[in-house]
Amino acid sequence: MKSFLIPPDIEFEADSLAYLKDLKGSRAVLVTGGSSMKKFGFLDKTVDYLKEAGIKSIIVDGVEPNPSVETVERGKKAMLEFEPDWVIAIGGGSALDAAKIMWAFYEYPELEFSDIIEVGSIPELRKKAKFIAIPSTSGTASEITAFSVITDSKKKIKYPIVSPEIIPDIAIIDPEIPATMPSHITANTGMDVMAHAVESFVSTNASDYTDPLALRAIDLVFKYLADAVKDGNDMTAREKMHNASTMAGMAFSNASLGIIHSLAHKIGGELHITHGLANAILLPYVIEFNYEAAKEKFEYVERFLGIDSLADAIRELNKKVNIPASFNDIDWMDFTDDDFEAVLDRMSQNALEDPCTLTNPEQPTIEDMKELYKKSFYGE
């Protein structure tokens, strides 16, 4: 039996952040990343709206791009001291992902990270607090999903944590917030949306409920991502990309993903490549690998879009938004070919064991994973 789960309340369109003025509660912990939400005034606006609602708040900031177990523990400690009845995450996917697991550990302080790695192993939440997610990027869709990705920095592995318990209670999809993103982040997160949509559409767990959302998201990314990258103030493009992100999130949260994400999780953990960029580079190579196993689905997308090859169309879109064709072409990273070869075996094994591999249309071997890493690294 399949199910379709999304947050019970999704607020969207411009100025939807003002929803917080009418929130009922007494204490809230705000979880955010770097300084951008503060710099552009959204953090202060959130605090002010909560004050209007009579809610006291504190801020847990400094969540890093690949949130670590240590950061989760720091947030848990702050929550245990403040005892909030709302956990509110505002920022990029990393802040939202970290806040979800901080929330779980706040509700169950005795939990260890190893206790929640298995899919569906987080116990029932909302004993102490509810959760609001406010994304600042149009990409991860953590505001809508049952997923979080946390890095074990000691093992150098990103773990996708999956549980319906961490689907937010409220998602606020305000397009004015991602309008502050620089162009390269817009590009990377936008291609993360594409990866979510494509993988959920061809997932072995896809359904009649997830397919329309995934297909519409693919269409919107092709139509609006380049415009959003070119002009961050194009609010039509921003709104369409923000909506595409959330719709793709609804799809993949219920249909799951595939080995684009399995591979991206592990190369991100080893070589510190941001998630959206890793997905963007891997996308065409994995589509080609999966094509025969999901030929009917891929051909449907191509007919719908009026294109000959989805993989080639994505390569063209990557080029248009200045995303390198291979990992080796990332000239601002400090890893070498030797660094890549040294971790290739471990990455491939860990990617094969990633939960996202389970719903990939073509079941890969470890040699397949190695070959895909090599092709995407060297641009073969």
C-alpha positions in Angstrom: 0.0 0.0 0.0 1.3 3.4 -1.0 0.7 6.8 0.7 1.1 10.4 -0.2 2.3 12.7 2.7 2.9 16.4 2.6 2.8 19.1 5.3 -0.8 19.9 6.3 -0.3 23.6 5.8 1.6 25.1 2.8 1.7 28.9 2.7 2.9 30.4 -0.6 3.2 33.5 -2.8 4.8 36.9 -1.9 4.8 38.0 1.8 3.6 34.6 3.1 6.2 35.0 5.8 3.6 37.2 7.5 1.7 34.0 8.4 3.9 33.9 11.5 2.1 36.9 13.0 -0.9 34.7 13.7 1.0 31.7 15.1 -0.2 30.3 18.4 2.5 29.4 21.0 4.9 30.7 23.6 8.5 29.9 22.6 10.3 29.3 19.3 13.9 28.3 18.4 15.0 29.7 15.0 17.6 27.6 13.2 19.5 29.2 10.4 22.8 29.0 8.5 25.3 31.7 7.8 24.6 35.4 7.7 22.4 35.8 4.6 19.0 35.6 6.4 20.3 38.2 8.9 22.0 40.4 6.2 18.8 40.6 4.1 16.5 41.3 7.0 14.5 38.1 6.9 15.7 36.8 10.3 14.8 40.1 12.0 11.4 40.1 10.2 10.7 36.6 11.5 11.6 37.5 15.0 9.3 40.6 14.8 6.4 38.6 13.4 6.8 36.1 16.3 6.8 39.0 18.8 3.5 40.2 17.3 2.2 36.7 18.0 3.4 36.9 21.6 6.1 34.3 21.0 9.6 34.6 22.6 12.5 33.3 20.4 16.1 32.5 20.4 18.4 31.8 17.4 20.6 28.8 16.7 22.8 29.9 13.8 26.0 28.9 12.0 24.6 25.7 10.4 27.3 24.7 7.8 26.6 23.8 4.2 26.9 20.1 5.0 25.4 20.0 8.5 27.3 17.7 10.9 26.3 15.5 13.8 28.1 18.0 16.0 26.0 20.9 14.8 22.8 18.8 15.5 24.0 18.2 19.0 24.7 21.9 19.6 21.1 22.7 18.5 19.7 20.0 20.7 21.4 21.4 23.7 20.0 24.9 23.0 16.5 23.5 22.6 16.7 21.5 25.8 17.6 24.7 27.7 15.0 26.9 26.1 12.1 24.4 25.8 10.4 25.7 22.7 6.9 24.6 21.5 7.9 25.6 17.9 11.1 24.8 16.0 11.4 27.2 13.0 14.0 26.6 10.3 14.8 29.5 8.0 17.5 29.3 5.3 18.9 26.9 2.9 18.4 23.2 2.8 21.2 22.6 5.3 19.6 24.7 8.0 16.2 22.9 7.4 17.9 19.5 7.4 19.8 20.2 10.6 16.8 21.7 12.4 14.7 18.5 11.7 17.2 16.3 13.5 17.8 18.8 16.3 14.1 18.7 16.8 14.1 14.9 16.9 16.9 14.9 19.5 15.2 17.6 21.5 12.1 15.4 21.8 14.2 12.3 22.5 17.5 13.5 24.2 18.6 9.9 24.7 18.8 9.2 21.0 22.2 8.7 19.3 22.7 9.5 15.7 23.3 5.8 14.9 19.7 5.2 16.2 18.1 7.1 13.4 20.0 6.1 10.3 17.7 3.2 9.4 14.7 4.4 7.3 11.7 5.2 9.5 13.5 4.8 12.8 12.7 8.2 14.3 10.1 7.8 17.0 6.8 9.8 17.1 7.5 13.5 17.3 5.4 16.5 18.4 5.4 15.6 22.0 7.2 18.9 22.8 7.1 21.0 19.6 5.9 21.4 16.1 8.0 22.4 13.1 7.9 25.2 10.5 10.2 25.3 7.5 11.0 28.5 5.5 13.3 27.8 2.6 15.7 30.5 1.3 16.7 28.4 -1.7 14.7 26.9 -4.5 16.3 23.5 -4.4 16.4 21.0 -1.6 12.6 21.0 -0.8 13.4 20.0 2.7 10.4 22.2 3.7 8.1 19.6 2.3 9.9 16.3 2.6 10.5 13.3 4.9 14.2 13.6 4.3 17.2 15.2 6.0 20.9 14.8 5.1 23.4 14.9 7.9 27.2 14.4 7.6 29.2 12.2 9.9 32.4 14.2 9.6 34.5 11.4 11.2 33.4 8.8 8.7 33.1 11.4 5.9 29.7 10.1 4.9 26.5 12.0 4.3 23.5 10.1 5.6 20.1 10.6 4.2 17.7 10.4 7.2 14.2 9.3 6.1 11.1 9.4 8.3 7.5 10.7 7.8 7.9 12.1 11.3 10.2 14.9 10.1 7.7 16.2 7.4 7.2 19.8 8.6 3.8 20.9 10.1 3.9 24.2 8.1 5.9 25.1 5.0 6.2 28.8 4.1 7.1 29.3 0.4 7.8 33.0 0.1 9.5 33.8 -3.3 10.9 37.1 -1.9 13.4 35.1 0.2 15.2 33.2 -2.5 15.4 36.4 -4.6 18.5 37.2 -2.5 20.4 34.1 -3.7 23.5 34.7 -5.9 23.4 33.3 -9.4 25.7 30.3 -8.8 23.6 29.1 -5.9 20.4 29.7 -7.9 21.9 27.5 -10.6 23.1 24.7 -8.3 19.9 24.6 -6.3 17.8 24.8 -9.5 19.5 21.7 -10.9 18.9 20.0 -7.6 15.2 20.6 -8.3 15.7 19.0 -11.7 17.4 15.9 -10.1 14.5 15.5 -7.6 11.9 15.7 -10.4 13.6 13.4 -12.8 14.5 10.8 -10.2 11.1 10.8 -8.6 9.4 10.5 -12.1 11.4 7.3 -13.0 11.5 5.9 -9.4 10.3 2.4 -9.0 8.0 3.8 -6.3 6.5 6.5 -8.5 2.7 6.7 -8.7 -0.2 8.6 -10.4 0.0 11.1 -7.5 3.7 11.9 -7.8 4.1 11.8 -11.6 2.2 15.1 -12.4 4.1 17.0 -9.8 7.5 15.7 -11.0 6.6 16.4 -14.7 5.4 20.0 -14.0 8.6 20.6 -12.0 10.8 19.4 -14.8 8.9 21.7 -17.2 9.3 24.7 -14.9 13.0 24.3 -14.4 13.6 24.2 -18.2 11.5 27.3 -18.7 12.6 29.5 -15.8 15.9 28.5 -14.3 18.1 30.3 -16.8 16.0 33.5 -16.3 16.3 33.2 -12.5 20.1 32.8 -12.9 20.4 35.7 -15.3 18.3 38.1 -13.3 17.7 37.4 -9.6 15.1 40.2 -9.5 12.9 38.4 -12.1 10.2 37.6 -9.6 8.2 35.5 -12.0 11.1 33.2 -12.5 11.9 33.2 -8.8 8.3 32.3 -7.9 8.1 29.5 -10.6 11.4 28.0 -9.4 10.3 28.2 -5.8 7.1 26.4 -6.7 9.0 23.9 -8.8 11.2 23.0 -5.9 8.3 22.4 -3.6 6.4 20.3 -6.2 9.5 18.2 -6.9 9.8 17.8 -3.1 6.2 16.5 -2.9 7.1 14.0 -5.6 10.3 12.7 -4.3 9.3 12.6 -0.7 6.6 10.1 -1.7 8.3 8.3 -4.6 11.9 8.5 -3.3 14.9 9.1 -5.5 17.7 7.2 -7.3 21.5 6.9 -7.7 22.0 10.5 -8.8 21.5 11.2 -5.1 23.3 8.1 -3.9 26.4 9.2 -5.8 26.1 12.9 -4.9 25.7 12.1 -1.2 29.0 10.2 -1.1 31.2 12.4 -3.4 29.9 15.4 -1.4 31.0 13.8 1.8 34.4 12.9 0.5 35.4 15.8 -1.7 33.1 18.5 -0.1 31.2 19.3 -3.3 27.9 21.0 -2.7 24.9 18.8 -3.2 23.1 20.7 -6.0 26.3 21.0 -8.0 27.1 17.3 -7.6 23.5 16.4 -8.7 23.8 18.7 -11.8 27.0 17.1 -13.0 25.8 13.5 -12.4 22.3 14.0 -13.9 23.0 13.3 -17.6 25.3 10.4 -17.0 22.8 8.7 -14.7 19.9 9.3 -17.1 21.9 7.5 -19.8 22.7 4.7 -17.4 19.0 4.3 -16.5 17.5 5.0 -19.9 16.6 1.5 -21.0 15.3 0.5 -17.6 12.8 3.4 -17.6 12.6 4.0 -21.4 8.8 4.6 -21.4 9.0 7.2 -18.7 12.0 9.0 -20.3 10.4 9.1 -23.7 7.2 10.5 -22.1 9.3 13.4 -20.7 11.0 14.0 -24.0 7.7 14.0 -25.9 6.1 16.3 -23.3 9.0 18.8 -23.6 9.5 18.4 -27.4 13.1 17.4 -27.2 15.1 14.5 -28.6 17.3 13.7 -25.5 16.7 14.6 -21.9 20.3 13.9 -21.0 21.5 16.3 -23.8 19.0 18.9 -22.9 20.2 18.9 -19.3 23.8 19.2 -20.5 22.7 22.3 -22.5 20.9 23.8 -19.5 23.9 23.1 -17.3 26.1 25.0 -19.8 23.6 27.9 -20.0 23.7 28.3 -16.2 27.6 27.9 -16.0 27.7 24.5 -14.4 30.8 22.5 -15.3 30.4 19.4 -17.4 32.5 17.2 -15.1 33.8 17.2 -11.5 37.3 17.7 -12.9 36.3 20.9 -14.5 35.4 22.5 -11.1 38.4 24.9 -11.1 37.6 26.4 -7.7 37.9 23.2 -5.7 41.2 21.9 -4.3 40.9 18.2 -4.9 43.1 16.3 -7.4 42.8 13.2 -9.6 44.8 11.3 -6.9 42.3 12.5 -4.2 39.4 11.1 -6.3 41.1 7.8 -7.1 42.0 7.3 -3.4 38.4 7.4 -2.3 36.7 5.9 -5.4 36.3 2.4 -4.0 34.9 3.6 -0.7 32.6 6.1 -2.3 31.3 3.5 -4.8 30.5 1.0 -2.0 28.9 3.6 0.2 26.8 4.9 -2.7 25.6 1.4 -3.5 24.4 1.0 0.1 22.7 4.4 0.1 18.9 4.2 0.7 18.2 6.1 -2.6 19.7 3.2 -4.6 16.7 1.0 -3.7 14.3 2.8 -5.9 16.6 3.4 -8.9 15.1 2.0 -12.1 18.3 0.1 -13.0 19.8 -1.8 -10.1 23.5 -1.1 -10.3 26.6 -3.0 -9.2 29.6 -1.6 -7.5 31.4 -1.5 -10.8 28.5 0.5 -12.3 28.9 3.0 -9.5 32.7 3.3 -10.1 32.1 3.7 -13.9 29.6 6.5 -13.3 31.9 8.3 -10.9 34.7 8.0 -13.5 32.6 9.3 -16.3 31.3 12.2 -14.3 34.7 13.1 -12.9 36.7 13.0 -16.1 33.9 14.0 -18.4 34.0 10.8 -20.5 
